């Protein structure tokens, strides 16, 4: 536990030191990054020890707050979630050293302060074994992300987005209810019998808001693009996964799940996954596109959890093990490839000064390392074999298909719908990242900013290379990761799935063998081709260009035009607004076309509520007079009312 305590406090300590030593110039970033980088090995050692069969680690100390204690517990579930948190935090911190060079040193120091607190609080959330400690760490995590999103204080959009990451009261109500039944706030005393359905709904809303389930996702596409890119990688890669961690943790408090829990998560997952990727297809901002893909991948995780709950309810441990293992494995995988994609997008934005996809193009020639990293991340997030995104989705498919052939009509149909939704999500994701990679890295530059783009330094490219390597390794060695999931599932669900996980591991071994054979064959073909062409003279010439002697960037497909056939097909859900100025003569001098796809959840649900609250608050403005005498009068009247109430 000493290593874990050091890992928790180091990021916060380095952030505080960075803020205190802001006058040190470039050293500020290195001081701020040192904590997360040093915490990674300190936390990984005990986490991997637990995942490989070691005993859980528990520590408890008295604290002055009532109704609880400072209780920390490292079991299989918390250890598994800590691994991606530690890895991505260290790599994002390293990347941030180079990314923040162009910013004022005081702004950088502020950023490192909140970055360190965010990393420490995420670890505390995963290790907390007491409801009050969990909520305290949860609020510190939320406030830290708030200030990180508001890093660009002069940007009004960033300030508005930061307010959307504030927490919810649903978790507090749920923990109060559980503590009442268990007699304390200790997780070990929680007993959800009699209130399990109530707690499930409140946990789904409370944790689902942080995770980004639709329609609770509206903060996510606003906050992630506004934050610095290494912060976006951390928030999208691991912070939103604390919501998944909390949801799975609560499952262990509530006893055997009824079937409707699984159906609910399958529906939430299908809606979040499909609409998330559709909204991503319609985006023009590269980081906003990636933010909506976080909603999509949270939907995939929810589908896996739904399959697992259906399996538990139906008494089929194979279905349960495959669903839960696929969901938890995707938690790790999404952290790796989404972190990689956000870091690559940040490299593009820092080099070009823009995130507008339609102002980029041709960057693969000038930024080859970033381009290859983005391509690999795109293939992984699209679920293409043999990368890590495929392995976790493959387990969810296996779980759904196993349930289809083994269960009654209603659960079988729901699992078939889940498998179909997962297939549709994968196809749309492949189309979306074909658009993103093609428009950003292929073709001709569409602006002067794209022409001037150059590769960034090693402090930004090395973390991308590390994450790319993990994506490949987790895909090829997925069977080893699945074996490490056994302690996580046993500690979370209080059930043994050893036999079932050996079956899942066996399937992934076959996938790895096929991938290895194809890799060897591909390498052999590449070597053979080089040998055959080594004695030939290879020239280059232009292809037939349909009579266009001087093609320009304006003749290329834009990202919007590439996605238009798909977005038009789903226009009922997207409601894209188009602004078209048609040509007026045979040889028009001007014409224009613009499109925007507003988030209907924000526009039709939340914005009217916020507007109504704002109008109500504006009516109270006359109360704020600005004179001390009036405020003293308010205090006197309040005390008088309280006295009269007490004496009645």
C-alpha positions as CSV (number, residue, x, y, z in Angstrom):
1,X,0.0,0.0,0.0
2,X,3.0,2.4,0.5
3,X,3.7,2.3,-3.2
4,X,0.0,3.1,-4.0
5,X,-0.1,6.0,-1.5
6,X,3.1,7.4,-3.1
7,X,1.5,7.0,-6.6
8,X,-1.6,8.8,-5.4
9,X,0.2,11.8,-3.8
10,X,3.0,12.3,-6.3
11,X,0.9,13.8,-9.2
12,X,-0.8,16.2,-6.8
13,X,2.5,17.1,-5.2
14,X,4.2,17.8,-8.5
15,X,1.2,19.9,-9.6
16,X,1.4,22.0,-6.5
17,X,5.2,22.4,-6.8
18,X,4.8,23.5,-10.4
19,X,2.3,26.2,-9.4
20,X,4.6,27.4,-6.5
21,X,7.7,27.5,-8.8
22,X,6.0,29.1,-11.8
23,X,8.9,31.5,-12.2
24,X,11.2,28.7,-13.1
25,X,10.3,28.9,-16.8
26,X,10.6,25.7,-18.8
27,X,11.2,23.7,-15.7
28,X,7.6,24.3,-14.6
29,X,6.3,21.7,-17.2
30,X,9.0,19.1,-16.3
31,X,8.1,19.5,-12.6
32,X,4.4,19.1,-13.3
33,X,4.9,16.1,-15.5
34,X,7.3,14.3,-13.2
35,X,4.6,13.3,-10.7
36,X,2.4,11.3,-13.2
37,X,5.4,9.9,-14.9
38,X,7.0,8.6,-11.6
39,X,3.6,7.5,-10.2
40,X,3.1,5.1,-13.2
41,X,5.6,2.4,-12.2
42,X,4.8,2.8,-8.5
43,X,1.2,2.1,-9.1
44,X,1.6,-0.5,-11.8
45,X,3.7,-2.8,-9.6
46,X,1.0,-3.6,-7.0
47,X,-1.8,-3.5,-9.7
48,X,-0.1,-6.1,-11.9
49,X,0.7,-8.1,-8.8
50,X,-3.0,-8.3,-7.9
51,X,-4.0,-9.1,-11.5
52,X,-1.6,-12.0,-11.7
53,X,-2.9,-13.7,-8.6
54,X,-1.7,-11.7,-5.7
55,X,-3.8,-10.9,-2.7
56,X,-5.9,-7.6,-2.6
57,X,-4.3,-4.8,-0.6
58,X,-6.4,-2.9,2.0
59,X,-5.6,0.0,4.3
60,X,-7.9,2.0,6.7
61,X,-7.2,5.0,8.9
62,X,-9.5,7.1,11.0
63,X,-10.3,10.6,9.7
64,X,-12.1,13.6,11.2
65,X,-15.1,13.4,8.8
66,X,-18.2,11.7,10.4
67,X,-19.7,8.5,9.1
68,X,-16.6,7.0,7.6
69,X,-12.9,6.3,7.5
70,X,-10.0,6.8,5.1
71,X,-10.3,3.3,3.6
72,X,-8.5,2.2,0.5
73,X,-8.8,-1.1,-1.3
74,X,-6.8,-2.5,-4.3
75,X,-8.8,-5.5,-5.6
76,X,-8.9,-7.0,-9.1
77,X,-11.4,-4.4,-10.5
78,X,-9.7,-1.4,-9.1
79,X,-6.3,-2.8,-10.2
80,X,-7.5,-3.4,-13.8
81,X,-8.9,0.2,-14.1
82,X,-5.8,1.7,-12.6
83,X,-3.5,0.2,-15.3
84,X,-4.8,2.4,-18.2
85,X,-5.1,5.4,-15.8
86,X,-1.4,5.2,-14.9
87,X,-0.2,4.4,-18.4
88,X,-2.1,7.2,-20.1
89,X,-1.5,9.8,-17.4
90,X,2.3,9.3,-17.7
91,X,2.3,9.5,-21.5
92,X,-0.1,12.4,-21.6
93,X,2.0,14.3,-19.1
94,X,5.1,13.7,-21.2
95,X,3.3,14.9,-24.2
96,X,2.1,18.0,-22.3
97,X,5.6,19.2,-21.8
98,X,6.0,19.8,-25.5
99,X,2.4,20.8,-26.1
100,X,2.4,23.7,-23.5
101,X,5.7,25.3,-24.7
102,X,3.8,27.9,-26.6
103,X,1.7,28.9,-23.6
104,X,2.4,31.4,-20.9
105,X,4.3,29.9,-17.9
106,X,1.6,30.9,-15.4
107,X,-1.1,29.3,-17.5
108,X,1.1,26.2,-17.8
109,X,1.6,26.1,-14.0
110,X,-2.1,26.4,-13.5
111,X,-2.7,23.6,-16.0
112,X,-0.2,21.3,-14.3
113,X,-1.7,21.9,-10.9
114,X,-5.1,20.7,-12.0
115,X,-3.6,18.0,-14.1
116,X,-1.9,16.5,-11.1
117,X,-5.0,16.8,-9.0
118,X,-7.0,15.1,-11.7
119,X,-4.6,12.1,-11.9
120,X,-4.5,11.7,-8.1
121,X,-8.3,12.0,-7.7
122,X,-8.9,9.4,-10.5
123,X,-6.7,7.0,-8.6
124,X,-8.4,7.7,-5.3
125,X,-11.8,7.1,-7.0
126,X,-10.7,3.6,-8.0
127,X,-9.1,2.8,-4.6
128,X,-11.8,4.2,-2.3
129,X,-13.6,1.6,-0.2
130,X,-15.8,4.1,1.6
131,X,-18.8,6.0,0.1
132,X,-17.8,9.4,1.5
133,X,-14.2,9.1,0.4
134,X,-15.4,8.0,-3.1
135,X,-17.7,11.1,-3.3
136,X,-14.9,13.4,-2.1
137,X,-12.5,12.0,-4.7
138,X,-15.2,12.2,-7.3
139,X,-15.8,15.9,-6.7
140,X,-12.1,16.7,-6.7
141,X,-11.9,14.9,-10.1
142,X,-14.9,16.8,-11.4
143,X,-13.5,20.2,-10.3
144,X,-10.1,19.5,-11.6
145,X,-11.5,18.6,-15.1
146,X,-13.6,21.8,-14.8
147,X,-10.5,24.0,-14.5
148,X,-8.6,22.1,-17.1
149,X,-11.4,22.6,-19.7
150,X,-11.5,26.3,-18.8
151,X,-7.7,26.5,-19.5
152,X,-8.4,28.9,-22.4
153,X,-10.0,31.5,-20.2
154,X,-10.3,34.0,-23.0
155,X,-12.3,31.6,-25.1
156,X,-16.0,31.9,-24.2
157,X,-16.7,28.4,-25.6
158,X,-14.2,26.9,-23.3
159,X,-15.7,28.7,-20.3
160,X,-19.2,27.5,-21.2
161,X,-17.9,23.9,-21.8
162,X,-16.2,23.8,-18.4
163,X,-19.5,24.3,-16.6
164,X,-20.9,21.2,-18.3
165,X,-18.6,18.8,-16.4
166,X,-20.1,19.5,-13.0
167,X,-21.3,16.5,-11.1
168,X,-24.7,15.1,-10.2
169,X,-26.6,14.5,-7.0
170,X,-27.8,11.0,-8.1
171,X,-24.7,9.3,-6.7
172,X,-25.1,11.0,-3.3
173,X,-28.7,9.8,-3.0
174,X,-27.7,6.3,-4.0
175,X,-24.8,6.1,-1.5
176,X,-27.1,7.5,1.3
177,X,-29.7,4.7,0.5
178,X,-27.0,2.0,0.5
179,X,-25.5,3.3,3.8
180,X,-28.9,3.2,5.4
181,X,-29.3,-0.5,4.6
182,X,-25.8,-1.4,5.5
183,X,-25.4,0.8,8.6
184,X,-22.2,2.6,7.3
185,X,-20.6,4.1,4.3
186,X,-18.1,1.2,4.0
187,X,-18.4,-0.6,0.7
188,X,-18.1,-4.0,2.5
189,X,-21.3,-3.2,4.5
190,X,-23.5,-2.1,1.6
191,X,-26.5,-4.3,1.0
192,X,-28.8,-3.4,-1.9
193,X,-31.6,-5.9,-1.1
194,X,-35.0,-4.3,-1.4
195,X,-33.6,-1.1,-3.1
196,X,-31.6,-2.8,-5.9
197,X,-33.8,-1.4,-8.7
198,X,-33.7,2.1,-7.3
199,X,-29.9,2.0,-6.9
200,X,-29.4,0.6,-10.4
201,X,-31.4,3.5,-11.9
202,X,-29.6,6.2,-9.9
203,X,-26.2,4.6,-10.6
204,X,-27.0,4.5,-14.3
205,X,-27.9,8.2,-14.3
206,X,-25.1,9.3,-12.0
207,X,-22.3,7.3,-13.5
208,X,-23.8,7.4,-17.0
209,X,-23.5,11.2,-16.9
210,X,-19.8,11.0,-16.3
211,X,-19.4,8.1,-18.8
212,X,-21.3,9.9,-21.6
213,X,-24.4,7.7,-22.1
214,X,-26.9,9.3,-24.4
215,X,-28.8,11.5,-23.7
216,X,-26.6,12.4,-20.7
217,X,-23.6,13.0,-22.9
218,X,-24.1,16.7,-23.8
219,X,-21.1,18.0,-21.7
220,X,-18.7,15.6,-23.4
221,X,-18.6,17.0,-27.0
222,X,-18.4,20.5,-25.6
223,X,-15.6,19.9,-23.0
224,X,-13.2,17.6,-24.7
225,X,-12.5,19.8,-27.7
226,X,-12.0,22.9,-25.5
227,X,-9.3,21.3,-23.3
228,X,-5.6,21.0,-24.2
229,X,-5.1,17.9,-26.3
230,X,-3.2,15.9,-23.6
231,X,-6.0,16.7,-21.2
232,X,-8.6,15.7,-23.8
233,X,-6.8,12.4,-24.1
234,X,-6.8,11.9,-20.4
235,X,-10.5,12.8,-20.0
236,X,-11.7,10.8,-22.9
237,X,-9.4,7.9,-22.4
238,X,-9.7,7.3,-18.7
239,X,-11.7,9.9,-16.8
240,X,-15.0,9.0,-18.3
241,X,-14.2,5.3,-17.6
242,X,-14.5,6.1,-13.9
243,X,-18.2,6.1,-14.6
244,X,-18.0,2.6,-16.0
245,X,-15.9,1.5,-13.0
246,X,-18.5,3.0,-10.6
247,X,-21.3,1.3,-12.4
248,X,-19.6,-2.1,-12.3
249,X,-18.6,-1.6,-8.7
250,X,-22.3,-1.0,-7.8
251,X,-23.4,-4.2,-9.5
252,X,-21.5,-6.1,-6.7
253,X,-23.6,-4.3,-4.0
254,X,-27.0,-5.1,-5.5
255,X,-27.1,-8.9,-5.7
256,X,-28.4,-11.0,-8.6
257,X,-29.6,-8.7,-11.5
258,X,-33.1,-9.0,-13.0
259,X,-33.3,-9.3,-16.8
260,X,-34.5,-5.8,-17.3
261,X,-31.2,-4.4,-16.2
262,X,-29.5,-6.1,-19.1
263,X,-32.1,-5.0,-21.5
264,X,-31.8,-1.4,-20.3
265,X,-28.0,-1.3,-20.8
266,X,-28.3,-3.0,-24.2
267,X,-30.8,-0.2,-25.3
268,X,-28.5,2.5,-23.8
269,X,-25.5,1.0,-25.5
270,X,-27.2,0.7,-28.9
271,X,-28.5,4.3,-28.9
272,X,-25.2,5.8,-27.6
273,X,-23.1,3.8,-30.0
274,X,-25.1,4.4,-33.2
275,X,-26.0,8.1,-32.6
276,X,-22.5,8.8,-31.3
277,X,-20.8,7.6,-34.5
278,X,-23.5,9.3,-36.6
279,X,-22.9,12.7,-34.9
280,X,-19.1,12.1,-35.3
281,X,-19.6,11.6,-39.1
282,X,-21.2,15.0,-39.3
283,X,-18.5,17.0,-37.5
284,X,-16.0,19.4,-39.1
285,X,-13.9,19.9,-36.0
286,X,-11.3,17.1,-35.6
287,X,-11.4,17.0,-31.8
288,X,-15.2,17.3,-31.6
289,X,-15.3,14.3,-34.0
290,X,-13.2,12.3,-31.6
291,X,-15.3,13.4,-28.6
292,X,-18.4,12.0,-30.2
293,X,-16.5,8.7,-30.8
294,X,-16.1,8.5,-27.1
295,X,-19.9,8.4,-26.8
296,X,-19.8,5.7,-29.4
297,X,-17.3,3.6,-27.6
298,X,-19.0,4.1,-24.2
299,X,-22.0,2.6,-26.1
300,X,-19.9,-0.4,-27.0
301,X,-18.9,-0.9,-23.4
302,X,-22.6,-0.6,-22.3
303,X,-23.5,-3.3,-24.9
304,X,-20.9,-5.6,-23.3
305,X,-22.2,-4.9,-19.8
306,X,-25.7,-5.5,-21.1
307,X,-24.7,-8.9,-22.6
308,X,-23.0,-9.8,-19.3
309,X,-26.1,-8.8,-17.2
310,X,-28.4,-10.8,-19.5
311,X,-26.1,-13.8,-19.1
312,X,-26.1,-13.5,-15.3
313,X,-29.9,-13.1,-15.2
314,X,-30.3,-16.1,-17.5
315,X,-27.9,-18.4,-15.6
316,X,-25.4,-18.6,-18.5
317,X,-21.9,-17.9,-17.1
318,X,-20.3,-18.2,-20.5
319,X,-22.5,-15.3,-21.9
320,X,-21.9,-13.3,-18.7
321,X,-18.1,-13.8,-18.7
322,X,-17.8,-12.9,-22.4
323,X,-19.9,-9.8,-22.1
324,X,-18.2,-8.5,-19.0
325,X,-14.7,-9.3,-20.2
326,X,-15.4,-7.7,-23.5
327,X,-16.6,-4.6,-21.8
328,X,-13.7,-4.3,-19.4
329,X,-11.2,-5.1,-22.1
330,X,-12.7,-2.3,-24.2
331,X,-12.2,0.1,-21.2
332,X,-8.5,-0.6,-21.5
333,X,-8.4,-0.6,-25.3
334,X,-10.4,2.6,-25.7
335,X,-8.0,4.4,-23.3
336,X,-5.1,3.4,-25.5
337,X,-6.4,4.2,-29.0
338,X,-8.5,7.2,-28.0
339,X,-5.5,8.6,-26.2
340,X,-3.4,8.0,-29.3
341,X,-6.0,9.8,-31.5
342,X,-6.3,12.8,-29.3
343,X,-2.6,13.2,-29.1
344,X,-2.3,12.9,-32.9
345,X,-5.1,15.5,-33.3
346,X,-3.3,17.8,-30.9
347,X,-0.1,17.4,-32.9
348,X,-2.0,18.5,-36.0
349,X,-3.7,21.4,-34.2
350,X,-0.4,22.7,-32.7
351,X,1.4,22.5,-36.1
352,X,-1.3,24.0,-38.2
353,X,-3.2,26.2,-35.8
354,X,-6.6,24.8,-36.8
355,X,-8.8,21.8,-36.0
356,X,-11.1,22.4,-39.0
357,X,-10.9,19.2,-41.1
358,X,-11.8,21.0,-44.3
359,X,-8.8,23.4,-43.9
360,X,-6.3,20.6,-43.7
361,X,-5.1,17.9,-46.1
362,X,-1.8,16.4,-47.4
363,X,-0.3,16.3,-43.9
364,X,1.1,12.7,-44.3
365,X,4.0,14.1,-46.4
366,X,5.0,16.8,-43.8
367,X,3.9,15.0,-40.6
368,X,4.5,11.3,-41.4
369,X,4.9,10.1,-37.8
370,X,1.7,11.8,-36.7
371,X,-0.1,10.5,-39.8
372,X,1.0,6.9,-39.2
373,X,-0.1,7.2,-35.5
374,X,-3.5,8.5,-36.5
375,X,-3.9,5.8,-39.1
376,X,-3.2,3.1,-36.6
377,X,-5.5,4.6,-34.0
378,X,-8.2,4.9,-36.7
379,X,-7.9,1.2,-37.6
380,X,-8.0,0.3,-33.9
381,X,-11.1,2.3,-33.1
382,X,-12.9,1.0,-36.2
383,X,-12.5,-2.6,-34.8
384,X,-10.2,-3.8,-37.6
385,X,-8.1,-6.9,-36.8
386,X,-5.6,-7.6,-35.5
387,X,-5.6,-4.4,-33.4
388,X,-6.9,-4.1,-29.8
389,X,-10.3,-2.6,-30.7
390,X,-11.1,-5.8,-32.6
391,X,-10.3,-8.2,-29.7
392,X,-12.6,-6.6,-27.2
393,X,-15.5,-6.2,-29.6
394,X,-14.9,-9.8,-30.7
395,X,-15.6,-11.0,-27.1
396,X,-18.8,-9.0,-27.0
397,X,-19.9,-10.6,-30.3
398,X,-19.1,-14.1,-28.9
399,X,-21.1,-13.4,-25.8
400,X,-24.1,-12.2,-27.9
401,X,-24.0,-15.1,-30.3
402,X,-23.6,-17.6,-27.4
403,X,-26.8,-16.1,-25.8
404,X,-28.7,-16.2,-29.1
405,X,-28.3,-19.9,-29.4
406,X,-28.8,-20.7,-25.7
407,X,-31.6,-18.4,-24.4
408,X,-35.4,-18.0,-24.8
409,X,-36.9,-15.8,-27.5
410,X,-37.0,-12.4,-25.8
411,X,-33.4,-12.3,-24.5
412,X,-32.2,-14.0,-27.7
413,X,-33.8,-11.3,-29.9
414,X,-32.3,-8.5,-27.7
415,X,-28.9,-10.0,-28.0
416,X,-29.3,-10.3,-31.8
417,X,-30.2,-6.6,-31.9
418,X,-27.1,-5.9,-29.8
419,X,-24.9,-7.8,-32.2
420,X,-26.5,-6.0,-35.2
421,X,-26.0,-2.6,-33.5
422,X,-22.3,-3.5,-32.9
423,X,-21.9,-4.4,-36.5
424,X,-23.5,-1.1,-37.7
425,X,-21.4,0.9,-35.3
426,X,-18.2,-0.7,-36.6
427,X,-19.1,0.0,-40.2
428,X,-20.0,3.6,-39.5
429,X,-16.8,4.1,-37.5
430,X,-14.7,2.8,-40.4
431,X,-16.5,5.2,-42.7
432,X,-16.0,8.1,-40.3
433,X,-12.2,7.5,-39.9
434,X,-11.8,7.0,-43.6
435,X,-13.2,10.5,-43.9
436,X,-11.1,11.9,-41.1
437,X,-7.8,10.4,-42.2
438,X,-8.3,11.0,-45.9
439,X,-9.3,14.7,-45.4
440,X,-6.6,15.5,-42.9
441,X,-3.6,13.5,-44.2
442,X,-4.2,12.6,-47.8
443,X,-4.7,14.7,-51.0
444,X,-3.5,18.3,-51.3
445,X,-3.2,21.0,-48.6
446,X,-6.4,23.1,-48.5
447,X,-4.9,26.1,-46.7
448,X,-1.6,27.9,-46.0
449,X,-1.6,26.5,-42.5
450,X,-1.6,22.9,-43.9
451,X,1.2,23.8,-46.3
452,X,3.4,25.1,-43.5
453,X,2.8,22.2,-41.2
454,X,5.8,20.4,-39.8
455,X,6.3,17.4,-37.4
456,X,6.5,18.2,-33.7
457,X,9.3,17.3,-31.4
458,X,10.1,14.0,-29.7
459,X,8.3,14.9,-26.5
460,X,5.0,14.8,-28.5
461,X,5.8,12.0,-30.9
462,X,7.3,9.5,-28.4
463,X,4.0,9.1,-26.4
464,X,2.1,8.5,-29.6
465,X,4.6,5.8,-30.6
466,X,4.2,4.2,-27.2
467,X,0.4,4.1,-27.4
468,X,0.5,2.8,-31.0
469,X,2.8,-0.1,-29.8
470,X,0.3,-0.9,-27.0
471,X,-2.6,-1.0,-29.5
472,X,-0.7,-3.5,-31.5
473,X,0.5,-5.6,-28.5
474,X,-2.9,-5.7,-26.9
475,X,-4.4,-6.9,-30.2
476,X,-1.9,-9.7,-30.7
477,X,-1.7,-10.7,-27.0
478,X,-5.3,-10.2,-26.1
479,X,-5.5,-13.7,-24.6
480,X,-3.0,-12.6,-21.9
481,X,-5.1,-9.6,-21.0
482,X,-8.3,-11.7,-20.7
483,X,-6.5,-14.0,-18.3
484,X,-5.8,-11.0,-16.1
485,X,-9.5,-10.1,-16.1
486,X,-10.4,-13.0,-13.8
487,X,-9.5,-11.1,-10.5
488,X,-11.4,-8.1,-11.8
489,X,-14.6,-10.0,-12.5
490,X,-14.4,-12.0,-9.3
491,X,-14.0,-9.0,-7.1
492,X,-16.7,-7.0,-8.9
493,X,-19.4,-9.6,-9.3
494,X,-18.5,-12.1,-6.5
495,X,-18.6,-15.0,-8.9
496,X,-15.9,-17.2,-10.5
497,X,-15.5,-17.3,-14.2
498,X,-12.2,-19.2,-14.5
499,X,-13.4,-21.8,-17.0
500,X,-15.3,-19.3,-19.1
501,X,-12.4,-16.9,-19.4
502,X,-10.2,-19.8,-20.5
503,X,-12.6,-20.4,-23.3
504,X,-12.5,-16.7,-24.3
505,X,-8.7,-16.8,-24.1
506,X,-8.6,-19.8,-26.4
507,X,-10.6,-17.9,-29.0
508,X,-8.2,-15.0,-28.8
509,X,-5.2,-17.3,-29.2
510,X,-6.7,-18.5,-32.5
511,X,-7.1,-14.8,-33.5
512,X,-3.5,-14.1,-32.6
513,X,-2.2,-17.1,-34.6
514,X,-4.1,-16.1,-37.7
515,X,-2.9,-12.5,-37.3
516,X,0.7,-13.7,-36.9
517,X,0.5,-15.9,-40.0
518,X,-1.0,-13.0,-42.1
519,X,1.7,-10.7,-40.8
520,X,4.5,-13.1,-41.8
521,X,2.9,-13.6,-45.2
522,X,2.6,-9.9,-45.7
523,X,6.2,-9.3,-44.7
524,X,7.3,-12.0,-47.1
525,X,5.4,-10.5,-50.0
526,X,6.8,-7.0,-49.2
527,X,10.4,-8.4,-49.2
528,X,9.8,-10.3,-52.4
529,X,8.4,-7.3,-54.1
530,X,11.4,-5.2,-53.1
531,X,13.8,-7.8,-54.5
532,X,11.9,-8.1,-57.8
533,X,11.8,-4.3,-58.2
534,X,15.4,-3.7,-57.1
535,X,16.8,-4.2,-60.6
536,X,14.1,-2.2,-62.4
537,X,13.9,1.5,-63.0
538,X,10.8,2.9,-61.5
539,X,9.5,6.2,-62.8
540,X,6.6,8.4,-61.9
541,X,4.1,10.1,-64.2
542,X,0.7,11.8,-63.9
543,X,-2.4,9.7,-64.3
544,X,-5.2,10.6,-66.7
545,X,-6.7,13.7,-65.3
546,X,-9.9,14.1,-67.4
547,X,-8.4,17.1,-69.1
548,X,-7.7,19.1,-65.9
549,X,-4.2,20.3,-66.5
550,X,-3.9,22.2,-63.2
551,X,-6.0,20.5,-60.4
552,X,-6.4,22.6,-57.3
553,X,-7.3,21.7,-53.7
554,X,-10.9,23.0,-54.3
555,X,-11.4,20.0,-56.7
556,X,-11.0,17.5,-53.8
557,X,-13.7,15.9,-51.9
558,X,-14.3,17.7,-48.6
559,X,-14.9,15.8,-45.4
560,X,-18.6,16.9,-45.5
561,X,-19.1,15.8,-49.1
562,X,-17.5,12.4,-48.3
563,X,-19.9,11.8,-45.4
564,X,-23.0,13.3,-47.0
565,X,-24.5,10.1,-48.5
566,X,-24.4,8.5,-45.0
567,X,-25.6,11.5,-43.1
568,X,-28.4,12.0,-45.6
569,X,-29.4,8.4,-45.1
570,X,-29.8,9.1,-41.3
571,X,-31.2,12.6,-41.7
572,X,-34.2,11.8,-39.6
573,X,-31.9,11.4,-36.5
574,X,-29.3,14.1,-37.3
575,X,-31.5,16.9,-38.6
576,X,-28.5,18.5,-40.4
577,X,-29.0,22.2,-41.2
578,X,-27.8,23.2,-44.7
579,X,-27.1,26.7,-46.1
580,X,-26.7,26.7,-49.8
581,X,-26.1,29.6,-52.1
582,X,-26.6,28.3,-55.6
583,X,-24.9,29.6,-58.8
584,X,-26.7,32.4,-60.5
585,X,-25.2,32.4,-64.0
586,X,-23.4,30.1,-66.3
587,X,-20.0,31.2,-65.0
588,X,-20.7,32.0,-61.4
589,X,-18.1,34.0,-59.4
590,X,-19.5,32.9,-56.1
591,X,-21.4,30.0,-54.6
592,X,-21.3,28.5,-51.1
593,X,-22.5,25.5,-49.1
594,X,-22.4,25.1,-45.4
595,X,-23.8,22.4,-43.1
596,X,-24.1,22.0,-39.3
597,X,-25.5,19.2,-37.2
598,X,-26.7,20.4,-33.8
599,X,-26.9,17.9,-31.0
600,X,-30.7,17.3,-30.6
601,X,-30.3,16.3,-26.9
602,X,-28.7,19.7,-26.2
603,X,-30.9,21.7,-28.5
604,X,-34.3,20.1,-27.7
605,X,-33.9,18.9,-24.1
606,X,-31.2,20.7,-22.1
607,X,-31.1,24.1,-23.7
608,X,-34.8,24.9,-23.1
609,X,-34.4,23.8,-19.4
610,X,-31.3,26.0,-19.0
611,X,-33.0,29.0,-20.7
612,X,-36.0,28.6,-18.4
613,X,-33.7,28.5,-15.3
614,X,-31.8,31.5,-16.6
615,X,-35.0,33.5,-17.1
616,X,-36.2,32.6,-13.6
617,X,-32.8,33.7,-12.1
618,X,-32.9,37.0,-14.0
619,X,-36.2,37.9,-12.2
620,X,-34.2,37.7,-8.9
621,X,-31.7,40.3,-10.1
622,X,-33.4,43.2,-8.3
623,X,-32.6,41.5,-5.0
624,X,-28.9,42.1,-5.5
625,X,-28.8,45.8,-4.7
626,X,-25.1,46.1,-4.1
627,X,-25.6,48.0,-0.8
628,X,-24.4,46.4,2.5
629,X,-27.4,47.8,4.4
630,X,-29.8,45.8,2.3
631,X,-27.8,42.6,2.7
632,X,-27.7,43.1,6.5
633,X,-31.5,43.5,6.3
634,X,-31.8,40.2,4.5
635,X,-29.8,38.5,7.2
636,X,-31.9,40.1,10.0
637,X,-35.1,39.0,8.3
638,X,-33.8,35.4,7.8
639,X,-32.8,35.1,11.5
640,X,-36.2,36.5,12.5
641,X,-38.0,33.9,10.3
642,X,-35.9,31.1,11.8
643,X,-36.6,32.3,15.4
644,X,-40.3,32.4,14.7
645,X,-40.2,29.0,13.2
646,X,-38.4,27.6,16.2
647,X,-40.8,29.2,18.7
648,X,-44.0,28.1,17.0
